[in-house]
C-alpha cells in the first residue's frame, strides 16, 4: 500500500501507448500505478518497492513477461502477477499459469475485466499478508493461548476484533486482570494496516508522575540534569503504529490532561524543547476498572473517555466461560509437559473437574501458572487433583455450579480442536503444531493418544461430565 492507502500496481509493457493507456485506466479505478518499459527495469523496481500486484505484457524482448514472472516468484513468491499479450495462445496461457501467474488476459484488453482482475489480485495479496500476521501472532507470542476459546462470549470478542482491526478507530478493552486484554490489543494491531510498524505498550500504573512527561514525550538534550542526549518519548516511538495504554484508568489527572491534548492536536513537544513533533498512532486503551464509574466519581475525564471508547471490547472472566477451561488447560499442559524428562501428558477426571469448577479470580493467567506449577511438581504422567494447589481446592468445593457445564469428555474437546486446525491447514502437521503453539512431537502424540484418525464423531458425544485419564 502507498502512503495514501491506495494499492500500488506496476504496469510493464514495452509499447508506450499501451503502457500509458493501462496506467490511466487503473489510476482512474483507484489504484496507484507505476510503470516500466522493459522486463529488467520492472525487476529492478520490484526489488526496491513492495508492489501489491504486477501487470505485465508477455511478448517483450529480450526479457519476456514469462522471464519476469519466473524471476519475481523466486524473490517474492506471494506477488500476484497478471499477464497479457496480443500474441496469446492456449499453450502460452497454460505455460503462464503453470509458472504461477495469478491470471492471464488477452489483448485487446477489456478494461472492466482488467480492473476486476487487478482488484482480485490485490485482495489475494492482502489475504496472504493477513494470514502471515495471524501465524506470527500465535507462533511468536507464547501467551497467545489466552485467545483460545469456543465459548459464545469469546467468539463475539473475535468477531469484534475482526471488524475493528483494519480501521483507525480508537478501541477500549475492559476486563479483569489476566483476561488477555493486551493480547487482544496485539491481535488488532497485527491484523491492521499498521502491522509493519511498532506496537508500543505502556503500563500507566507503573510510571510515576515525576517521570510521566519525560517517558511519554521524551526530552531535549540538557533539559534537566542527566539529559545528556535528546531522547524520543514513547508517543513518538509509536508514531505510524499502535499505542497501547494498559490500565489507563490509573493515569493521574495531570497525565490525563496531557494525553487528551495529544489526541486532540496530534503533536507532542519534548521536555525542554520549543519544537512540536507530529505523531500519528492508533490508540488502544485497556482498564480493569469501569471508566464510566471513574468518570461518575470524578476520577477520570469524561472528554478523554469519549476519545478512547469509540469501540468497547468487554473481555469475559474465565469463570464466565468454563467451557473454554479444558481447551486452555490442555494447551498449557502441552507446552509445559514436554519440558520434563518424563512428559506429563494428561489430567485425571477429578483434576479436570476441579479446574472447571474453580472460580479463577486470576483468570487465564492464573490457570497457566497453576498448570505450570502442577507439571513442575508432578512425579507421574497424569496430573491428579493432589497436584493442584491446596488453596484452589478449598475454593473449588463450594463452587459446583460450573461443573455441570463441562461439555463432554476432554478427549472429544481436544480431538475436535486439533481436527479443526488440521482441516484448516489441509493436513499440514508442521503448520498445525505451530498454530497450536506445540511441538510436532506433541501433536503426533496427541493424535495417537486420542486416535484422531479413527474415532468417529459419534463416539463419546453423548458422554457428559467425565474425563478419562
KADACOR-V937282 format. One record per pair of residues at least 24 apart in sequence whose C-alpha atoms are under 6 Angstrom apart, sorted by the first residue. I is the first residue (numbers start at 0). GAP is how many residues later the second one is. D is the distance in Angstrom with one decimal. If there is no record, write none. Layout:
# KADACOR-V937282
i->{I & I}
gap->{GAP & GAP}
d->{D & D}
This chain:
# KADACOR-V937282
i->{5 & 5 & 6 & 6 & 6 & 7 & 7 & 7 & 7 & 8 & 8 & 8 & 8 & 8 & 9 & 9 & 9 & 10 & 10 & 10 & 11 & 11 & 11 & 12 & 12 & 13 & 38 & 38 & 51 & 52 & 52 & 53 & 54 & 54 & 54 & 55 & 56 & 56 & 56 & 57 & 57 & 79 & 132 & 137 & 138 & 145 & 148 & 164 & 164 & 165 & 169 & 169 & 169 & 169 & 170 & 170 & 170 & 170 & 171 & 171 & 171 & 171 & 171 & 171 & 172 & 172 & 172 & 172 & 173 & 173 & 173 & 173 & 174 & 174 & 174 & 175 & 177 & 177 & 177 & 177 & 178 & 178 & 193 & 196 & 197 & 197 & 198 & 198 & 199 & 199 & 199 & 200 & 201 & 201 & 202 & 203 & 203 & 203 & 203 & 204 & 216 & 217 & 218 & 218 & 219 & 219 & 222 & 238 & 238 & 238 & 239 & 239 & 240 & 241 & 241 & 241 & 242 & 243 & 243 & 244 & 245 & 245 & 246 & 246 & 247 & 248 & 259 & 317 & 318 & 321 & 322 & 334 & 343 & 344 & 345 & 346 & 346 & 346 & 347 & 347 & 347 & 348 & 348 & 350 & 350 & 356 & 356 & 356 & 356 & 356 & 357 & 405 & 407 & 407 & 407 & 408 & 408 & 409}
gap->{25 & 26 & 24 & 25 & 45 & 24 & 25 & 43 & 44 & 24 & 42 & 43 & 44 & 45 & 24 & 25 & 44 & 24 & 44 & 45 & 24 & 25 & 44 & 24 & 44 & 24 & 24 & 29 & 70 & 27 & 28 & 27 & 26 & 27 & 28 & 27 & 26 & 27 & 28 & 26 & 27 & 41 & 57 & 297 & 295 & 34 & 175 & 26 & 27 & 26 & 113 & 114 & 138 & 140 & 113 & 138 & 140 & 141 & 112 & 113 & 114 & 136 & 137 & 140 & 113 & 139 & 140 & 141 & 112 & 113 & 114 & 140 & 113 & 139 & 140 & 112 & 184 & 185 & 186 & 187 & 184 & 185 & 47 & 44 & 40 & 43 & 42 & 43 & 38 & 43 & 44 & 43 & 43 & 44 & 43 & 42 & 43 & 44 & 47 & 45 & 53 & 52 & 51 & 52 & 52 & 53 & 49 & 40 & 41 & 42 & 40 & 41 & 40 & 39 & 40 & 41 & 40 & 40 & 41 & 40 & 39 & 40 & 39 & 40 & 39 & 38 & 44 & 45 & 40 & 34 & 83 & 103 & 37 & 36 & 36 & 35 & 36 & 122 & 35 & 36 & 121 & 118 & 119 & 33 & 34 & 39 & 42 & 43 & 45 & 46 & 38 & 59 & 55 & 56 & 57 & 57 & 58 & 57}
d->{5.8 & 6.0 & 5.5 & 6.0 & 5.9 & 4.7 & 5.7 & 5.4 & 5.4 & 5.0 & 5.8 & 5.9 & 5.1 & 5.6 & 4.9 & 5.5 & 4.8 & 4.7 & 4.8 & 5.9 & 4.8 & 5.8 & 4.5 & 5.2 & 5.3 & 5.6 & 5.2 & 5.9 & 5.6 & 5.2 & 6.0 & 4.8 & 6.0 & 4.8 & 6.0 & 5.0 & 5.7 & 4.9 & 5.5 & 6.0 & 5.5 & 5.7 & 5.8 & 5.9 & 5.9 & 5.8 & 5.3 & 5.7 & 5.0 & 4.5 & 5.3 & 5.7 & 5.6 & 5.5 & 4.8 & 5.6 & 4.9 & 5.8 & 5.9 & 4.9 & 5.6 & 5.9 & 4.9 & 4.7 & 4.5 & 5.8 & 4.7 & 6.0 & 5.6 & 5.1 & 5.8 & 5.0 & 5.0 & 5.9 & 4.8 & 4.8 & 5.7 & 5.1 & 5.7 & 4.9 & 5.6 & 5.8 & 5.2 & 4.8 & 5.9 & 4.9 & 5.9 & 4.9 & 5.6 & 5.1 & 6.0 & 4.6 & 5.1 & 5.9 & 4.8 & 6.0 & 5.6 & 5.6 & 5.8 & 5.3 & 5.1 & 5.0 & 4.6 & 4.3 & 5.4 & 5.7 & 4.6 & 5.1 & 4.8 & 4.8 & 5.5 & 5.3 & 5.3 & 5.3 & 4.7 & 5.9 & 4.9 & 4.8 & 5.6 & 4.6 & 5.9 & 4.8 & 5.5 & 4.4 & 5.8 & 5.9 & 5.7 & 5.1 & 5.3 & 5.9 & 6.0 & 6.0 & 4.1 & 5.5 & 5.0 & 5.4 & 4.7 & 5.8 & 6.0 & 5.3 & 4.5 & 4.3 & 5.7 & 5.2 & 4.3 & 5.8 & 5.9 & 5.7 & 5.2 & 5.1 & 4.7 & 5.5 & 5.6 & 4.4 & 5.8 & 5.6 & 4.9 & 5.5}
